[in-house]
Amino acid sequence: MKTYNADLVPRARAMRAVMTEPERRMWFGCLQKTNGRFRRQRPIGRFIVDFYSASLQLVIEIDGESHATPEAVAYDAERTIFLQAQGLTVLRFTNHEVMSNLEGVYQALVNWIAK
């Protein structure tokens, strides 16, 4: 795993226990159907990513309304730069996309994996 931070494990475990509805839908309705082994709420560096596949070198982030503020946009950009520097690809989907078009999200993921 890329830059694993054991200090974040207790927080990641707590976050796994209270997944949001979009995260739950993504996990059970989408990621479980792929051939990549994904982990939920995984520490990488000083961040905890929503979903991570080591075999695919892929991070998937599900962004809610809180990601729309200027501060959150800057933080997400910093996160993405760090994760890409680790050799990872970051795919972002909104809560709305996951809740209203899970099949489209799944197809986008399958298309990315096929590349």
C-alpha positions in Angstrom: 0.0 0.0 0.0 1.1 3.5 -0.7 2.3 5.5 2.4 0.1 3.7 4.9 -0.5 5.8 8.1 -1.3 3.5 11.0 -2.2 6.5 13.2 -5.3 7.0 11.1 -6.6 3.4 11.5 -8.9 4.1 14.5 -10.6 7.0 12.7 -10.9 5.0 9.5 -12.5 2.1 11.4 -15.0 4.5 12.9 -15.8 6.0 9.5 -16.3 2.5 8.1 -18.9 1.8 10.8 -21.0 4.8 9.7 -20.9 4.9 5.9 -23.1 7.4 4.2 -25.9 6.2 2.0 -24.0 7.1 -1.2 -20.9 5.2 0.1 -23.1 2.2 1.0 -24.6 2.2 -2.5 -21.2 2.5 -4.1 -19.8 -0.3 -2.0 -22.6 -2.9 -2.3 -24.1 -1.8 -5.6 -21.0 -1.1 -7.6 -17.6 -2.0 -6.2 -18.6 -5.5 -5.1 -19.3 -6.3 -8.8 -15.9 -5.3 -10.1 -12.8 -7.5 -10.4 -10.7 -5.1 -8.3 -10.4 -5.7 -4.6 -11.4 -2.5 -2.9 -11.0 -1.4 0.7 -13.2 1.2 2.4 -11.9 4.2 4.3 -8.3 3.5 3.8 -5.5 5.7 5.2 -3.0 6.9 2.7 -0.5 9.4 3.9 -2.3 11.9 6.0 -5.6 11.3 4.2 -8.4 8.7 4.5 -9.7 7.8 1.1 -13.3 6.5 0.6 -12.3 3.5 -1.5 -8.9 2.1 -2.5 -7.8 -0.8 -4.8 -4.1 -1.6 -4.5 -4.3 -3.9 -7.5 -5.8 -1.2 -9.7 -3.8 1.7 -8.1 -7.1 3.4 -7.9 -8.8 5.7 -5.3 -12.5 6.5 -5.6 -13.9 9.5 -3.8 -17.6 10.1 -3.3 -18.1 13.9 -2.8 -21.1 15.4 -1.0 -22.3 19.0 -0.7 -19.5 19.8 1.7 -16.9 19.4 -1.1 -18.3 22.5 -2.9 -16.9 25.2 -0.7 -13.7 27.0 -1.8 -11.8 25.5 1.1 -13.0 22.0 0.3 -12.1 22.4 -3.4 -8.6 23.5 -2.4 -8.3 20.6 0.1 -9.5 18.1 -2.5 -7.0 19.4 -5.0 -4.2 19.0 -2.5 -5.4 15.4 -1.8 -5.5 14.6 -5.5 -2.0 15.9 -6.1 -0.6 13.9 -3.2 -2.4 10.7 -4.3 -1.3 11.1 -7.9 2.3 11.6 -6.7 1.9 8.2 -5.1 1.1 6.7 -8.5 -2.6 6.5 -7.9 -5.5 7.5 -10.1 -8.3 9.3 -8.4 -11.9 9.0 -9.7 -14.4 11.3 -8.2 -18.2 10.9 -8.2 -20.8 13.1 -6.5 -23.4 11.9 -4.0 -26.0 12.9 -6.6 -24.4 10.7 -9.3 -24.2 7.7 -7.1 -27.8 8.1 -5.8 -29.4 8.9 -9.1 -27.3 7.1 -11.7 -25.4 4.1 -10.0 -25.5 2.2 -13.3 -23.7 5.1 -15.1 -21.1 5.3 -12.2 -20.6 1.5 -12.5 -20.2 1.8 -16.3 -17.6 4.6 -15.9 -15.7 2.5 -13.4 -15.8 -0.6 -15.7 -14.6 1.5 -18.6 -11.7 2.9 -16.6 -10.7 -0.7 -15.5 -10.9 -1.9 -19.1 -8.3 0.7 -20.2 
